[in-house]
Amino acid sequence: MYVGGIPYFYYSGMFYRSYNNNQYEVIRPPIGAVVTELPADAQGVIVDGEEYFLSYGTYYRAYVNENHQLVYEVVGEQ
C-alpha cells in the first residue's frame, strides 16, 4: 500500500517499511493507511460519540469504501 506516496506493507496487524536493500522494519501505522481487517486485539471505543477501534495505541475508523467493502482507516494515535 502507498500512503502519501510512500510504500508500506501490512501483515497480521503490523505495518512494515522497507529499508537498506530488502530489509524491513516494524513501524507505527501511518495516518491515512487503509486496511481490510483490524489487528486481532482491536477493541471498539467511543470517542466524542463516534465509534473507533483501538489497537496498541492506534485508532482506526471503519467505513464502506467505493467498492462497497468494509475497510478501516488509521486516523490517530493515543
Summary of the structure (lengths in Angstrom):
residues: 78
radius of gyration: 13.1
end to end distance: 23.3
largest distance: 44.9
contacts: 183
relative contact order: 0.21
helix: 0%
strand: 59%
